[in-house]
Structure formats: structure tokens, C-alpha cells
Amino acid sequence: MGKTLAEKVWDQHVVRRGDGAEPDLLYIDLHLVHEVTSPQAFDGLRLAGRPVRRPDLTIATEDHNVPTIGIDLPIADPVSRTQVDTLRRNCAEFGVRLHPMGDVEQGIVHVVGPQLGLTQPGTTVVCGDSHTSTHGAFGALAFGIGTSEVEHVMATQTLPLRPFKTMAITVTGELRPGVTAKDVILAVIAKIGTGGGQGYVLEYRGPAIEKLSMEARMTVCNMSIEAGARAGMIAPDETTFEYLKGRPHAPQGADWDAAVASWRELRTDDDATFDAEVVVDAASLTPFVTWGTNPGQGLPLSATVPDPELIADENERVAAEKALAYMDLAPGTPLREIGVDTVFLGSCTNGRIEDLRAAADVIRGRRVAEGVRMLVVPGSMRVRAQAESEGLDAVFLAAGAEWRQAGCSMCLGMNPDQLAPGERSASTSNRNFEGRQGKGGRTHLVSPLVAAATAVRGTLSSPEDLSDDLVGAATSGDDRN
Amino acid sequence: MEPFTTHTGVGVPLRRSNVDTDQIIPAVYLKRVTRTGFEDGLFAAWRSDEHFVLNREPYRAGSVLVAGPDFGTGSSREHAVWALSDYGFRVVVSARFADIFRGNAGKQGLVAAECEQSDVEQLWKLLETEPGTQVTVDLVEKTVSAKDFTARFFVDDYTRWRLLEGLDDISLTLRHEADIDAFEQARPNWKPVTTPIATP
């Protein structure tokens, strides 16, 4: 019987088959490291007198704690500064390559790996961060791990793992204009639930997926974890090879040909079977936003805030009641009428160059609404430089948005970029959990297009809600009423 | 890691589903570089509410947490397990755990006991009608019991064995170092390395 993509990559990395209850021992091709989940792992190595087995398969960057303005100054928060300093000391001591704050290659770990060409088809990629699933866009088996596992990979370059089940997410048909990869994955999560992918590797396939760019594929795979799946994958194809060719760490010359020949085999065989299958019709999708406090609580932008009393399942009803209380929303409110204080464009989900271009196209010649602040945070310093070379920074600045340095920023409340209690955001990030963007903050997850349109109108909006409100015609502040 | 065979302690009913790791410990508490002392961050936002279950006697001294389905979703932060352990929890009972949380728990001697939701409901009722009820979790028999109530729970055999023996993964893996060496010898030479390359 044939194998799925995930099974092929798994089988190529088995160092030792487990017998009976024992898991397989899997080789790890690439270990990405950042400052938050690594200090205790380095400490563990030090205590046991163990080296990093393969520093040449390990790379570190500073992302979660770093401020996105004033990066030439020391980090103001002493605890954050200590964590970053600790990473620097550990990388120096153990011989791990590090891209620190201010470095030309610094950025969010899941943006840095792909842009350097380190993330390649058929590799196993891990990081102490659940959004490692991003790298599955290349046909890599990539998943987040805890700090004990970080130490384990550092010490052995392997992980003991039990095989995952496989789930096909087939997206048929064609996406309509204005509907993005973010809308696809939010709709998938709403369909299968935040626990629907538990124990599975998701394989996204079908014509609508094949048409996506690498950036868009990364957005989809990034949020696999929000459906409970540790990993999501997309079979590599010409789009993948085209993206990789010429990148600093991509194979060169004869190695490139050998690599591509091997990568072409990385497709689910026609006679392979998945443990579960889900089908989504791309043509039925419209811009999608979340209303609640988990990423499965999402609806089309045209919908209204749901009424918990109409939810049959008791657990879901209670969860919805708690979510609406936290979000301060009343059932029946049209989502389009929800006003926001802040718009955040960035993160490992939507902080890549295509995301910035898409948002800039919407906001060009328009103004951010009165009373709304918009943060634009490139996913990496390379993305930032690229955007500046295309003049995107000028577009955002002219609209009244803030143009910032690279980092995780407002995706999580670990650095200075946070919501104040009670503030509401439209955010291109990945989690709308209570307090995720700052204690008491309220988050609506959206695509870059919806983020940009929302910034202009001040309420959750899509670009089609923007008519003739280009600067010079009228100020957009009126739209908030 | 300390071996775990059985544990008896006060059960704490947490009537919430989708308890994500940002609720278990908010990101602001993740800045420490030590491995202990995370108990103050446990459920930090909820603990500012005086009615929250852990702010009430006798639940305050609980060591067996009984929670709704999809416990530990979201971030990979092992700090969530450290915070629960540092507070004094030895067991979490839920109908469904997020994969990464379950794995992290198993590495740190915290038992993630997967029960039927109907058993969780019964435990909730018992712990709420008789606060302070002692819950016994027997990893040998894979049972959770309190008063007259007993239910089976699921934990995978390998994790159970490691918890019972108190074994740590790295030393187990290093027994197979020859296999790792052999695998590395056979890897294609075009696989990526992170060694710096001159960048323009």
C-alpha cells in the first residue's frame, strides 16, 4: 500500500524502530532556537556535562522578547534583557549560530528559517515553539516541542516519537478575490475545532492549496496547531523549488539537482489512505474573523455574534458564554459593527513580504481611522528591508500606521507591544486567547486584507467595504460612527 | 525525575474547556531562565478573581486538577507543566489533552490522566458537593478514585513505564548512540547545515 507524504518523511528519519510500547527514534535535520524555551535546556546540558551534538544543524534568533522600536538601546525590561543575554551566552558557549536583535538576519524564528533556505522539503524541523508547524509548507515534518525535548534534541539530535495519524484537508475549487490563506485556515479550524487535529499530521491538498504561494502556504500550515495538530504539511512542487532556488542555504549545482530529484518523490501516493479526511470548498469561503477566545470561534465577516443559547453542546455553550463576557460582545451584533482600538499586522502567521504587500495595496492613499493605532511589524529584518526597497514603509507611514522593527511583537504579551486592559484589536496573528496580547486585551483574528480595511474604517471590515474614501475625498474618521 | 506510582490529594474541579497554556501561565511569566518558581504564574489572570477555585478553601491545597476537555492547547511552553508542578499538582484529569502538553507533562512527572467526559462530570459533582474530597490516582492500575467513585484512565504504556521508573529520556536515547552515528553517516550530503555562509 502507498504512503502519505508525512509517512514518507517519517520513514526517512527513523534512526531506530521502537519495539512494542517504545516509540521510534527520529532524526532531526534542523533545530531552531529562541530565547524563551531554551535557557533551561542549555542549563540541563551544562549540569550533565553534555555538548550540543550538532551545532551545525542548530540556529538561534531573538524574537519573543525584543522590542520593535528603539532596538539600538538596551532592552528596558530587566527580566527580558536577562533572557536575551542568557541566549547570547549560551550560544557562545555551545557554539550555536545566533542572529541577535539588530542583526540583518534577525527575525521571528519561523520567518528566518525559510528565508535562509534552511527549511527544505523532506526535512524534520523542530523548535520550542508550537508554530513550528509553519515549516510544513515546504513538505517538511515540522512541529513544536517543549523545553525537555529541546534539551533532548540538543544532546542527541533525535526525538523519541510515536507515529502520528494522518488527516487530509482537501481544499477544492478556487478562492474568490479578497479571500486569503488566513481565511482558509480560520474556516478549517472553525470546521474541525481546536481539538479536531489532535494526534494528527494535517496534509493540506487540492487545487486551491496548489495555487497558493509559499508565503500563503506558510500561513495555512502555521495555524495547524490551532486545530490541535502538531504539524501540517503541503507537498513540495515547482512553487516550492522556485522559492528555494538561490537562497543562501539551498543546495547548489549538482547538489540542487539531486535534492530536487529527491523532493519530487515527496507526494502522497495515489493508493495511500489517510486516517481522516476533510473537504472544504474554496469557492464557498469569504473573509473570516474570530469573535471568541479560541481560534475555533470564528465566522464569516458578514455574520453576527452568535447566541450561546442556540448552541446545543453544553461545553461549547458555556465556552461561548464565557468568551462573549470576556470579549464584551452581545449576541446578534453584526461583526462588521465591532470597533477596534488597535490593528496589528505581523507575526509568524502574517508577517512576510506578501502579507505586507497585500495590506499596503488596501491602505495606499487611505488613512488609518481616527482613534485607531496600527502597528506594522515585519517578520524579519530581511522582510523589512525588502518592504522598504518597495516603498511599502512609506505607504504605511503616510496612512498614519507605525512602521516597526522585526519581532513577535503584539502576537503575545512578552515584549512592550501589548494591548491595555479592555482594548480590542484586529490582529493578523494566530491566537485570540484571553490576555494573549496583554492582560484584559480582546483579540479578533483576521487576514492582512481585513486588517488593513479595518484600520481604515475602524470597525471589522474587508476591502470591499472601502469605497471612495481615498485621502483627499474624505477623512475616514467618520466611518467609526 | 521522581518515580510516580500512586498519589492521593485534594481534587480541584476546573469547569472549563479549552484551558489553553496562555491561561495556565501567561507569557509575561516565561521570561525567567530558571526551572523552578513558576507557581505564582499559574492561572495568573483567573487567580486575581477571589471566587476562582484555587482561591477557595480547601481547594487551595489541591494536587489533582480535574478539568474540561482540550486541556493545555496552544503554545508549546513547558512552563505550563512547571507552573502546575511548582504549585503542587501531581495529576491533571481531562477528557482530552493537547499533544504537546501531554508530552511535556510526561517528561516532568506530571500525570496527564485521560478519562471519559462523563467521569470528569461525576468527579466535578463530587468535588463540588464535598469540597476537600481526596482523589487517588493509581498509575499502576490506571485508575482514578474518590469515595465510592472509581474510573479507568488512559495513559500510553511508554509514558507510564517512564513515570513509574522515574527515567529520563536523554539517557535512554544515548543508549542508542551507535544507531545515531550510523544514521548520520548515511544522510545525503546536500542536507542543509546552519554553518554561516557569507551573506551579501
Interface residues (C-beta under 8 A of the other chain):
Chain A: V15 R16 G18 G20 A21 E22 P23 L25 Y27 D29 L30 V36 T37 P39 Q40 D43 A48 R50 P55 D56 L57 T58 I59 H64 N65 D77 V79 S80 T82 Q83 T86 R97 V104 E105 G117 L118 Q120 T123 G128 D129 S130 T132 G144 I145 G146 T147 S148 E149 E151 H152 A155 T156 Q157 T158 P160 R162 T194 G195 Q198 G199 I225 E226 G228 R230 P248 H249 A250 P251 D255 W256 A258 A259 S262 N294 N315 E316 V318 A319 K322 L412 G413 M414 R431 F433 E434 G435 R436 K439
Chain B: R15 R16 S17 N18 D20 D22 Q23 P26 A27 V28 L30 K31 R32 V33 T34 R35 A45 G68 P69 D70 T73 G74 S75 S76 R77 E78 H79 V81 R96 A98 D99 I100 G103 N104 K107 Q108 Q117 D156 D157 Y158 W161 D169 I170 L172 T173 L174 H176 E177 D179 I180 F183 E184 R187 P188 N189 W190 K191 P192 V193 T194 T195 P196 I197 T199
